[in-house]
Amino acid sequence: MDKRQLAANLILGALLFVGVAHTLLATLVFDTGLEEVGVLLIGVVLVGFALVNL
């Protein structure tokens, strides 16, 4: 694994954490109806992981 791939994985991991936290907070705590944003971000990050690591 080279440095560029490692950096991309770390950034995507951070974005995945933000997406999961946003989804949980929007659903359970604030009930704002914005959980679709978190789910979309999680989906984009998972596709990004697949593209970076292939």
N, C-alpha and C positions, 0 to 999 in steps of 0.2 A: 504494500500500500504506500503510495507516494504522498508527499505532503499536501498536494492539491486535493487529492481524494479525501484525505483525513480532514482537511479544513472544511470541505463541502459536507462531509458526514456530520461534523460537529455543528455546523450552522443548521443543517436540516434537523438534527436532534433537538436543538434549541427551539426551532420553529414547531416541531412536533409537541414539545412540552407546552408551548404557548397555546397551540390548538386544543390540546386536551384540557388544559386549565380553563381556557375560554369556554369550551363546551360544558364542562362541569359547572362552572360558576353561572353561566347563562341559564342552565337547566335547573340546577338544584337550589341555588342561593337567590338569584335575582329574578328568575322567571320572566326574562325579557323577551323570549321568543327568538333570540339571536343564535341559537345553537347551530343553525345551518351554516353560519360563518365558520365556526370551529370545525364542523364536520368537513366543510369544503377545504379548509386549510390542512386538516389531517390527510385528506385524499391527495392534495397536491404534494405534500411532503412525502407520502409513501411512493408516489410516482417518481418524485425526485430521487429518493433512495434507490429505486430500481434503475433509473437512468445513470446515476453516478457509479453504481457498483457493477454494472454489466460491462 
